[in-house]
Amino acid sequence: MTDDRSPRGDLAALPELVEGFRGPVGPKTALRHDPSVPDDLPHEVQAAAYRVVQEALTNVRRHAADATEVTVGLSYDGRVLEVTVRDDGRGVTRLPKAARGGGFGLVGLTERVTALGGKLRTGPRSDRQGWEVIATLPTERGRRDRPGGLGPTP
């Protein structure tokens, strides 16, 4: 039997994704990976985190090409993985319609995150100096804390 999970699309692949986004002339990009984030989180949580970062970086390119800094962050409180992507762009870049794609990226991300019991927030940063995407993803460890194993205790 073969493992159909790609080695890409997990937390270990994030440094390569972020570095690839930066490229030789892209914005200053940083990955802040809190050392408390376990390496053995469930695959579906890692895949969702990767997709959140991937889509958020794609949106920076499409809608905030003027961004000079992008920060990707991962933190963990023992029950929830938080994924953040923040940029300092004005968000006014308009690509030709053919280059923008279908526009369902955030809808798809919201569905992916909520299917895992998480939440996705997107919008202007609190300082109004760019945009942020914040996903909170309960982990298997957190879901076991609640009776019935359905999610973290509120």
Secondary structure by P-SEA (a helix, b strand, c coil): ccccccccccccaaaaaaaaaaccccccccccccccccccccaaaaaaaaaaaaaaaaaaacccccccbbbbbbbbcccbbbbbbbbccccccccccccccccaaaaaaaaaaaaacccccccccccccbbbbbbbbbcaaaaaaccccccccc
